[in-house]
């Protein structure tokens, strides 16, 4: 009895483990981010590292978790002479949850030998940031710390990518994702001052919400084939569509007609 029970438990564990791994993908990645906040003129590009995981919900729709770590920077230059008035640096961690939609899988089904597969992604998440802003060479007190900001901000991300398949389980992935933060302090400030240091000094609010892109390249690994991969519905659909797209370029030949056999009388 104990042996039968242990075999049954082990079998159920393997089955559940296999079901969990079906359609599960992991994608380590690295690249650059480009910050587009208010008062930032140039030097807006810096690094980002991350890892994304996906689990299939439907043949063309995956749930997605995306974690990124990186640094942002940018400088504000004076319009008359181009000298740097202020610049900032920001270290951030981003955690997003969303979904990935793959239009080719919807149109052509799950076809194992596909060489590439584009997708679009939408995500919601949070950004933990720690920013320092410094006076530049043309600032009030050159090359000194001006102000700091840190906290957690909600964010909305949307973007897309492309998988280039090495084999059915491994692909090279490129992505471009844009994020709109609901905080305006990723660059260290949410106000600026007209007439700074004079009697006419006045505080002004900046435009709400900072914005940045992340362009990355990574390797995606599929742990186990989709549970729909072997479904006749999708395989047949993929086969028919693919056959119509990739017709043979070989010269067509005419099947020879059956020879007329001679009958000999005895």
Secondary structure as GFF3:
##gff-version 3
##sequence-region A 1 266
A	DSSP	alpha_helix	2	21	.	.	.	ID=ss1
A	DSSP	beta_strand	24	35	.	.	.	ID=ss2
A	DSSP	beta_strand	45	58	.	.	.	ID=ss3
A	DSSP	beta_strand	61	77	.	.	.	ID=ss4
A	DSSP	beta_strand	84	101	.	.	.	ID=ss5
A	DSSP	alpha_helix	103	108	.	.	.	ID=ss6
A	DSSP	beta_strand	116	135	.	.	.	ID=ss7
A	DSSP	beta_strand	145	165	.	.	.	ID=ss8
A	DSSP	beta_strand	170	181	.	.	.	ID=ss9
A	DSSP	beta_strand	191	194	.	.	.	ID=ss10
A	DSSP	beta_strand	202	205	.	.	.	ID=ss11
A	DSSP	beta_strand	211	222	.	.	.	ID=ss12
A	DSSP	alpha_helix	232	245	.	.	.	ID=ss13
###
